[in-house]
Amino acid sequence: MAYNFLMFKNVEIYSKSNCLYCDKAKNYFTQNNVDYVEHNAEISEVFDILMTRNPYARTMPQIFINDELIGGYTDLEDWLQTKKD
């Protein structure tokens, strides 16, 4: 699979501890040398910000790329399929 990793200019991951899919998302970006900002959703102020950005979030992680809501890890996989070169 070939991706244009320049599309990952601003990656944000809202995550929590002991979250397998959070770890998978972070590992994906790390393995592909994509910088990301991790927000700890276990902090109430951070969780409140997440809820303003995505009021329907019920699972972690919640991934935003270039301020676009991607969703969780499986949503990221689906999104990547649409971005293949």
C-alpha atoms as one frame of an Amber mdcrd trajectory, in Angstrom:
protein
   0.000   0.000   0.000   1.392   3.375  -0.990   0.183   6.508   0.731   1.107
  10.122   0.349   2.149  10.783   3.936   2.250  14.526   3.240  -1.515  14.424
   3.747  -0.829  13.860   7.472   0.089  17.453   8.341  -1.844  17.763  11.583
  -2.702  14.481  13.313  -4.395  14.470  16.708  -5.328  11.386  18.693  -7.639
  11.514  21.690  -6.806   8.421  23.691  -6.929   6.806  27.101  -4.789   4.299
  28.962  -5.218   0.551  28.472  -6.733   1.081  25.032  -5.613  -1.447  22.410
  -6.987   0.543  19.464  -5.380   3.733  20.784  -2.043   1.903  20.825  -2.644
   0.573  17.298  -3.330   4.072  15.981  -0.254   5.539  17.676   1.896   2.644
  16.436   0.631   3.115  12.874   1.655   6.769  12.820   4.965   6.113  14.603
   5.913   3.294  12.203   5.188   5.574   9.264   7.141   8.523  10.720   4.032
  10.665  11.033   4.090  13.131  13.904   0.951  13.338  16.007  -0.332  15.085
  19.087  -1.825  12.838  21.731  -4.579  14.183  23.968  -5.343  12.250  27.153
  -9.150  11.980  27.200  -9.016  10.823  30.820  -8.421  14.457  31.783 -11.851
  16.034  32.142 -10.921  19.293  30.402  -9.503  17.369  27.433 -12.577  15.138
  27.324 -14.790  18.241  27.282 -12.872  19.593  24.285 -13.281  16.258  22.515
 -17.025  16.378  23.160 -17.230  19.802  21.513 -15.305  18.503  18.504 -17.196
  15.206  18.276 -20.277  15.045  20.514 -21.010  11.505  19.268 -17.681  10.040
  20.408 -18.289   6.946  22.508 -15.068   5.009  21.962 -11.361   5.687  21.880
  -9.303   6.630  20.076 -10.802   9.591  18.279  -8.534  10.628  15.425  -8.480
  13.974  13.632  -6.334  14.602  10.567  -6.028  18.200   9.368  -8.983  19.023
  11.656 -11.160  16.428   9.893 -12.756  13.837  12.151 -11.653  10.395  11.020
 -13.101   8.482  13.984 -11.605   5.416  15.637  -8.874   3.045  14.516 -11.062
   0.992  12.167 -12.360   4.265  10.709  -8.716   5.218  10.113  -8.175   1.946
   8.245 -11.229   2.655   6.081 -10.123   6.254   5.491  -6.659   5.086   4.428
  -8.243   2.778   1.842  -9.790   5.829   0.174  -6.411   7.632   0.109  -4.322
   5.010  -1.697  -2.151   6.334  -4.493
